[in-house]
Every structure is written in C-alpha cells, then in structure tokens.
Amino acid sequence: MLRSGYRYWTSMGTRWMDQDAFGHINNVQYYSFIDTSVCTFLSEKKVITFGEDRKEEPTRPQPFVVHSSCNYYKPIVFPSKLEIGISVVKLGTSSCTYRVGIFDGSAEAPSAVGTFVHSWTDPSTQRPTPMPESVRDAYTSIYNESCVV
C-alpha cells in the first residue's frame, strides 16, 4: 500500500543500536517501530493510559497484541528519519487489525509493512471484551475500507 492508503502518521528516527552487523536496521526493530506507533496513536486519541494514569482506571479494558507480522521490501540504514503510516483494515467487536507502513523518509513505497492485531480484554479476567466506544471512534477515524487484509 502506498502512502495514500494510510490515515494516521507519526515519525521517529533510527538509532545507532537499531542496526545490525550487516549495516541495516535489524528486523526485530521494525516490531518496536510498529508497537510504538500504534501506542502513540492510541495515546494521542486518549483511549489508553500508561503508568500512574492507568492506576486511576484499573477496570478499563486494555489492548493485548494477539498477532503481528511484518513483510520487508527494502533495507533501512542508520541514520534515517522514518515516517510511519497506520490504517485500521478490520474492525470487530473486541479486536482491531492495523496495517502499518514503515517509510524511509518521504519515499512513496514502504520499506516494510506490518500487520498488528489488538484484542481488547477485561483486566480482571484477561478475556476479550467489547472495546469502549471511544476506542471504536478512534479506529473509525483511520479506517480504510478499500484496504484488503
């Protein structure tokens, strides 16, 4: 999916420690980029809380990652400024599937594309539960119905 398919954008820089002995960003780091970008989106939309704020809402449903994958198309090297695009491509009652494109700078095509699935759970039972309406609203704002998983 090209840039036009993504509905939310964030950016981050690569770090020296992200690259491996082959001189490119190690594949495991891409999962960190994906996770950080999704959590940034949810935090900006104020639908998840962290640290001390979490203690004030101990019964609020929370997202668990239940699936992730990543396809790699072109290596990224240090130093690079990454632009990361996110779209929701599937929305259920208690789960959401994201498509996350990792772009090296302003490139039109992604260097990698990840799939990331959150299941919203009840913190007391650790079982799936319907996501809060505020979460559904946030997801709807970046839903891309033309994207096929």
Backbone as CSV, one residue per row, in Angstrom:
resi,resn,N_x,N_y,N_z,CA_x,CA_y,CA_z,C_x,C_y,C_z
1,MET,0.854,-1.172,0.000,0.000,0.000,0.000,0.901,1.237,0.000
2,LEU,0.619,2.146,-0.904,1.371,3.389,-0.977,0.907,4.359,0.113
3,ARG,1.585,5.495,0.218,1.288,6.493,1.251,-0.190,6.844,1.353
4,SER,-0.852,6.957,0.209,-2.243,7.400,0.200,-3.190,6.447,0.937
5,GLY,-2.760,5.230,1.194,-3.608,4.257,1.882,-3.604,4.368,3.393
6,TYR,-2.726,5.200,3.941,-2.607,5.317,5.396,-3.307,6.577,5.888
7,ARG,-3.943,6.488,7.045,-4.786,7.581,7.555,-4.184,8.350,8.732
8,TYR,-3.207,7.763,9.422,-2.573,8.417,10.573,-1.063,8.317,10.355
9,TRP,-0.346,9.393,10.709,1.107,9.419,10.516,1.836,9.845,11.780
10,THR,2.965,9.219,11.995,3.885,9.626,13.051,5.295,9.438,12.497
11,SER,6.277,9.971,13.181,7.651,9.818,12.702,8.579,9.530,13.876
12,MET,9.696,8.935,13.552,10.747,8.669,14.544,12.053,8.442,13.802
13,GLY,13.128,8.644,14.506,14.446,8.414,13.918,14.980,7.046,14.282
14,THR,15.828,6.523,13.418,16.511,5.282,13.767,17.652,5.617,14.723
15,ARG,18.056,4.623,15.476,19.159,4.780,16.430,20.337,3.911,15.982
16,TRP,21.528,4.286,16.390,22.724,3.502,16.062,22.524,2.050,16.475
17,MET,21.943,1.833,17.643,21.779,0.468,18.155,20.732,-0.345,17.382
18,ASP,19.949,0.300,16.505,18.930,-0.414,15.733,19.530,-1.240,14.592
19,GLN,20.736,-0.901,14.166,21.299,-1.627,13.028,22.109,-2.827,13.489
20,ASP,22.267,-3.763,12.577,22.986,-4.989,12.914,24.333,-5.042,12.185
21,ALA,24.999,-6.159,12.279,26.326,-6.319,11.684,26.307,-6.213,10.157
22,PHE,25.132,-6.353,9.554,25.021,-6.265,8.101,24.843,-4.821,7.619
23,GLY,24.768,-3.872,8.565,24.706,-2.466,8.221,23.326,-1.936,7.893
24,HIS,22.284,-2.692,8.252,20.919,-2.198,8.071,20.135,-2.416,9.364
25,ILE,18.971,-1.792,9.448,18.153,-1.915,10.654,17.742,-3.374,10.812
26,ASN,17.968,-3.922,11.985,17.646,-5.321,12.264,16.145,-5.545,12.234
27,ASN,15.726,-6.703,11.735,14.300,-6.976,11.568,13.503,-6.867,12.865
28,VAL,14.068,-7.202,13.991,13.323,-7.139,15.250,12.949,-5.704,15.618
29,GLN,13.728,-4.735,15.164,13.454,-3.332,15.485,12.166,-2.840,14.815
30,TYR,11.822,-3.414,13.686,10.602,-2.994,12.986,9.368,-3.225,13.865
31,TYR,9.376,-4.305,14.634,8.250,-4.571,15.539,8.154,-3.492,16.616
32,SER,9.284,-2.997,17.069,9.290,-1.901,18.032,8.731,-0.629,17.398
33,PHE,9.099,-0.355,16.144,8.563,0.816,15.441,7.037,0.706,15.328
34,ILE,6.549,-0.484,14.996,5.108,-0.706,14.837,4.392,-0.508,16.170
35,ASP,4.869,-1.164,17.204,4.229,-1.088,18.523,4.218,0.345,19.046
36,THR,5.338,1.037,18.931,5.429,2.423,19.399,4.474,3.328,18.626
37,SER,4.378,3.135,17.330,3.491,3.973,16.512,2.027,3.756,16.859
38,VAL,1.619,2.496,17.028,0.226,2.204,17.388,-0.091,2.779,18.770
39,CYS,0.809,2.609,19.724,0.568,3.152,21.070,0.565,4.680,21.058
40,THR,1.361,5.299,20.201,1.333,6.757,20.062,-0.035,7.212,19.566
41,PHE,-0.569,6.520,18.555,-1.902,6.845,18.046,-2.945,6.732,19.157
42,LEU,-2.959,5.607,19.869,-3.955,5.398,20.926,-3.803,6.404,22.062
43,SER,-2.570,6.774,22.371,-2.326,7.758,23.418,-2.801,9.138,22.977
44,GLU,-2.499,9.519,21.738,-2.940,10.825,21.233,-4.463,10.923,21.196
45,LYS,-5.122,9.818,20.921,-6.593,9.790,20.903,-7.175,9.662,22.318
46,LYS,-6.287,9.524,23.305,-6.667,9.436,24.720,-7.587,8.249,25.017
47,VAL,-7.285,7.112,24.381,-8.088,5.906,24.626,-7.322,4.839,25.402
48,ILE,-6.037,5.066,25.655,-5.291,4.196,26.560,-4.521,5.069,27.537
49,THR,-4.211,4.503,28.675,-3.459,5.220,29.699,-2.249,4.377,30.096
50,PHE,-1.235,5.052,30.604,0.004,4.391,30.990,0.389,4.785,32.410
51,GLY,1.203,3.971,33.033,1.800,4.297,34.316,0.802,4.691,35.383
52,GLU,1.049,5.828,36.015,0.212,6.307,37.111,-1.232,6.537,36.674
53,ASP,-1.427,7.019,35.426,-2.788,7.245,34.944,-3.571,5.944,34.870
54,ARG,-2.891,4.844,34.597,-3.543,3.532,34.488,-4.139,3.124,35.840
55,LYS,-3.495,3.514,36.919,-3.972,3.146,38.261,-5.340,3.748,38.566
56,GLU,-5.661,4.860,37.900,-6.952,5.515,38.120,-8.089,4.806,37.385
57,GLU,-7.759,3.948,36.440,-8.773,3.237,35.656,-8.460,1.741,35.601
58,PRO,-8.361,1.069,36.725,-7.913,-0.329,36.725,-8.889,-1.312,36.072
59,THR,-10.148,-0.936,35.909,-11.115,-1.860,35.308,-11.386,-1.567,33.841
60,ARG,-10.788,-0.523,33.305,-10.992,-0.175,31.889,-10.375,-1.260,31.009
61,PRO,-11.082,-1.704,29.952,-10.493,-2.693,29.041,-9.153,-2.212,28.500
62,GLN,-8.292,-3.169,28.218,-6.964,-2.842,27.721,-6.634,-3.700,26.496
63,PRO,-5.814,-3.171,25.602,-5.481,-3.931,24.395,-4.316,-4.890,24.627
64,PHE,-4.456,-6.100,24.099,-3.371,-7.073,24.069,-3.054,-7.361,22.604
65,VAL,-1.781,-7.468,22.292,-1.387,-7.868,20.944,-1.581,-9.378,20.829
66,VAL,-2.390,-9.797,19.863,-2.642,-11.229,19.681,-2.044,-11.768,18.379
67,HIS,-1.619,-10.855,17.517,-0.951,-11.280,16.277,-0.131,-10.112,15.749
68,SER,1.028,-10.443,15.194,1.807,-9.440,14.467,2.623,-10.145,13.397
69,SER,2.841,-9.433,12.301,3.687,-9.938,11.222,4.281,-8.740,10.500
70,CYS,5.327,-8.985,9.745,5.966,-7.900,9.017,6.574,-8.444,7.733
71,ASN,6.307,-7.752,6.644,6.933,-8.049,5.353,7.939,-6.951,5.050
72,TYR,9.133,-7.360,4.642,10.231,-6.430,4.395,10.473,-6.304,2.897
73,TYR,10.587,-5.054,2.421,10.756,-4.816,0.997,12.070,-4.154,0.631
74,LYS,12.580,-3.294,1.510,13.805,-2.558,1.209,14.499,-2.234,2.529
75,PRO,15.803,-2.465,2.636,16.503,-2.184,3.892,16.502,-0.692,4.244
76,ILE,16.541,-0.429,5.523,16.704,0.927,6.052,18.018,0.932,6.824
77,VAL,18.760,2.030,6.727,20.048,2.134,7.418,20.027,3.306,8.392
78,PHE,20.991,3.325,9.302,21.180,4.441,10.224,22.079,5.457,9.535
79,PRO,21.827,6.748,9.670,20.671,7.376,10.297,19.547,7.564,9.268
80,SER,18.331,7.380,9.696,17.162,7.608,8.843,16.037,8.193,9.668
81,LYS,15.236,9.030,9.024,14.008,9.515,9.644,12.878,8.676,9.065
82,LEU,12.194,7.965,9.927,11.101,7.105,9.493,9.786,7.852,9.556
83,GLU,8.959,7.635,8.563,7.577,8.099,8.586,6.728,6.839,8.594
84,ILE,5.849,6.755,9.579,5.087,5.532,9.785,3.608,5.832,9.649
85,GLY,2.978,5.142,8.704,1.562,5.317,8.434,0.762,4.156,9.002
86,ILE,-0.418,4.470,9.525,-1.290,3.444,10.111,-2.694,3.603,9.541
87,SER,-3.300,2.469,9.221,-4.730,2.417,8.908,-5.315,1.215,9.619
88,VAL,-6.568,1.332,10.024,-7.304,0.180,10.528,-7.924,-0.489,9.315
89,VAL,-7.710,-1.791,9.175,-8.199,-2.500,7.999,-9.298,-3.512,8.320
90,LYS,-9.472,-3.800,9.606,-10.546,-4.698,10.029,-10.937,-4.309,11.448
91,LEU,-12.236,-4.200,11.668,-12.724,-3.764,12.974,-13.821,-4.711,13.431
92,GLY,-13.581,-5.382,14.554,-14.558,-6.307,15.115,-15.172,-5.739,16.376
93,THR,-15.808,-6.603,17.155,-16.421,-6.190,18.414,-15.363,-5.940,19.488
94,SER,-14.371,-6.829,19.543,-13.347,-6.700,20.570,-11.934,-6.611,19.992
95,SER,-11.801,-6.629,18.676,-10.464,-6.602,18.088,-10.369,-5.637,16.916
96,CYS,-9.133,-5.304,16.615,-8.826,-4.361,15.541,-7.556,-4.835,14.844
97,THR,-7.556,-4.798,13.516,-6.367,-5.125,12.740,-5.847,-3.852,12.086
98,TYR,-4.584,-3.564,12.338,-3.916,-2.399,11.771,-3.028,-2.840,10.611
99,ARG,-2.893,-1.971,9.629,-1.848,-2.098,8.622,-0.906,-0.944,8.898
100,VAL,0.392,-1.239,9.055,1.380,-0.226,9.421,2.490,-0.213,8.373
101,GLY,2.631,0.922,7.688,3.680,1.069,6.691,4.854,1.848,7.267
102,ILE,6.041,1.315,7.094,7.255,1.973,7.578,7.994,2.508,6.353
103,PHE,8.085,3.826,6.274,8.668,4.503,5.120,9.998,5.140,5.507
104,ASP,10.977,4.999,4.634,12.274,5.646,4.826,12.153,7.069,4.292
105,GLY,11.981,8.012,5.208,11.797,9.404,4.809,10.520,9.590,4.024
106,SER,10.620,10.313,2.917,9.428,10.639,2.134,9.200,9.679,0.969
107,ALA,9.801,8.513,0.995,9.612,7.530,-0.077,8.123,7.248,-0.272
108,GLU,7.726,7.003,-1.497,6.312,6.733,-1.795,5.924,5.303,-1.415
109,ALA,6.854,4.372,-1.550,6.578,2.974,-1.219,7.223,2.631,0.127
110,PRO,6.581,1.788,0.921,7.136,1.438,2.229,8.338,0.503,2.124
111,SER,9.220,0.609,3.101,10.329,-0.333,3.222,9.866,-1.618,3.891
112,ALA,8.818,-1.508,4.697,8.236,-2.675,5.367,6.771,-2.381,5.669
113,VAL,5.967,-3.438,5.719,4.548,-3.310,6.063,4.223,-4.364,7.111
114,GLY,3.679,-3.891,8.223,3.315,-4.795,9.305,1.812,-4.923,9.460
115,THR,1.401,-6.057,9.976,0.027,-6.294,10.395,0.077,-6.490,11.906
116,PHE,-0.839,-5.855,12.609,-0.798,-5.812,14.062,-2.241,-5.916,14.549
117,VAL,-2.541,-6.878,15.408,-3.915,-7.078,15.878,-3.981,-6.882,17.389
118,HIS,-4.863,-5.989,17.797,-5.166,-5.788,19.216,-6.494,-6.445,19.534
119,SER,-6.536,-7.156,20.651,-7.797,-7.661,21.203,-8.001,-6.939,22.527
120,TRP,-9.167,-6.319,22.682,-9.464,-5.602,23.916,-9.941,-6.603,24.956
121,THR,-9.364,-6.515,26.161,-9.633,-7.511,27.197,-10.079,-6.859,28.500
122,ASP,-10.796,-7.650,29.264,-11.187,-7.267,30.620,-9.986,-7.541,31.518
123,PRO,-9.468,-6.535,32.212,-8.256,-6.751,33.018,-8.432,-7.765,34.152
124,SER,-9.646,-7.967,34.627,-9.837,-8.915,35.731,-9.899,-10.365,35.252
125,THR,-10.353,-10.593,34.023,-10.483,-11.961,33.514,-9.462,-12.298,32.433
126,GLN,-8.858,-11.265,31.839,-7.932,-11.426,30.717,-8.605,-12.077,29.501
127,ARG,-9.911,-11.905,29.390,-10.701,-12.433,28.280,-11.166,-11.281,27.387
128,PRO,-11.401,-11.551,26.101,-11.889,-10.498,25.207,-13.185,-9.875,25.713
129,THR,-13.297,-8.582,25.480,-14.490,-7.831,25.852,-14.723,-6.765,24.786
130,PRO,-15.957,-6.339,24.578,-16.182,-5.286,23.583,-15.338,-4.044,23.888
131,MET,-14.767,-3.475,22.843,-13.946,-2.279,23.029,-14.844,-1.097,23.393
132,PRO,-14.328,-0.170,24.199,-15.091,1.029,24.541,-15.437,1.841,23.287
133,GLU,-16.530,2.582,23.343,-16.956,3.406,22.200,-15.894,4.426,21.803
134,SER,-15.171,4.972,22.786,-14.123,5.949,22.457,-13.031,5.302,21.604
135,VAL,-12.752,4.044,21.860,-11.757,3.303,21.081,-12.288,3.064,19.668
136,ARG,-13.528,2.607,19.576,-14.144,2.371,18.269,-14.147,3.657,17.438
137,ASP,-14.451,4.787,18.073,-14.441,6.075,17.372,-13.043,6.407,16.847
138,ALA,-12.026,6.149,17.665,-10.642,6.403,17.239,-10.293,5.525,16.044
139,TYR,-10.659,4.265,16.102,-10.374,3.350,14.996,-11.109,3.763,13.727
140,THR,-12.352,4.152,13.885,-13.147,4.555,12.725,-12.513,5.746,12.012
141,SER,-11.838,6.609,12.773,-11.220,7.798,12.174,-10.068,7.455,11.233
142,ILE,-9.494,6.252,11.354,-8.388,5.862,10.456,-8.701,4.576,9.686
143,TYR,-9.972,4.225,9.636,-10.379,3.025,8.900,-10.244,3.259,7.406
144,ASN,-9.701,2.270,6.711,-9.551,2.352,5.270,-10.283,1.156,4.661
145,GLU,-11.520,1.374,4.246,-12.340,0.276,3.739,-11.833,-0.302,2.423
146,SER,-11.003,0.430,1.698,-10.512,-0.078,0.422,-9.299,-0.983,0.581
147,CYS,-8.798,-1.120,1.781,-7.627,-1.947,2.010,-8.063,-3.357,2.370
148,VAL,-7.476,-4.325,1.720,-7.785,-5.729,1.995,-6.664,-6.314,2.816
149,VAL,-7.013,-7.064,3.864,-6.007,-7.711,4.706,-5.480,-8.939,3.988
